[in-house]
Amino acid sequence: MRNLVLFLVALLFALPAQAQNLAPHRAAYTLSLGDNRGQVAALEGLLAIDWSETCQGYTLNQRMRFRMSTAEEGAGENDIVFSSLESKDGRNYRFSLVTSRDGSVVEELRGNAILDPDKGGKAFFTTPDVEMDLPPGTMFPTAHSLLLLNLAEGGERVIARAVFDGATLDGALDVTAFVSNKLAPEAALGARTPPIGNRPSWRVRMAYFNPDERTGTPQYETSMRMLDNLVATDYSFEYPEFSMRAKLERLEAVPRPNC
């Protein structure tokens, strides 16, 4: 289930004017089973996202806990904790992922990565001990999200880039985003919606491809309503066997740094 975190967890290397519109925030979502096309009988859980800005960069802390039942394995408790720190110039990145199942750690990934806008970069995993090249044009997740905002505002509707987030040993994935026309503000939480959650938005669908696999079939797809400040009010994760829905339940602004 490691790919469940890759949605986040997704510019040019610096867009300071656009970045001023970002809204550091905490959000909580309930998880549920969407379409069931295979062995998954039931799924429920919670997703918490804390996205903050520092004077030097952007931090993401995410935890996904869910109980999933399958015909083969029965019910199991899954816990995925992901964190990252990305510099504002899009050149430096640190990441950590710990995946547990029924209380036991089944995967752990930690490391850092560096990028050069023209030459590509390197990812250095310390757990496990793995080093890999990142091709020219690769972006880190927040830089990619900023690019989506910038190009969507400019009217582009299909945007393809390579993105590295450290949540898999597959390296940078090719991400193709399909963007709707701009939508009017919609208060997802009704009267409880804070100002940061009542903004113009786009529907965005992203397909994630492993560049080493030439099947033309994405590993998985995600969709969301992406507000023009990087808040997302709902998510959907689409896999060959099933889909997962995330419904926004709580949203609050986080103070920006006084730099």
Secondary structure, 3 states (H helix, E strand, C coil): CHHHHCCCCCCCCCCHHHHCCCCCEEEEEEEEEEEECCCEEEEEEEEEEEEEECCCEEEEEEEEEEEEEECCCEEEEEEEEEEEEEECCCCEEEEEEEEEECCEEEEEEEEEEEEECCCEEEEEEEECCEEEEECCCCECHHHHHHHHHHHHHCCCCEEEEEECCCCCCCCCEEEEEEECCCECCCCCCHHHCCHHHCCCEEEEEEEEECCCCCCCCCCEEEEEEEECCCCEEEEEEECCCEEEEEEEEEEEECCCCCC
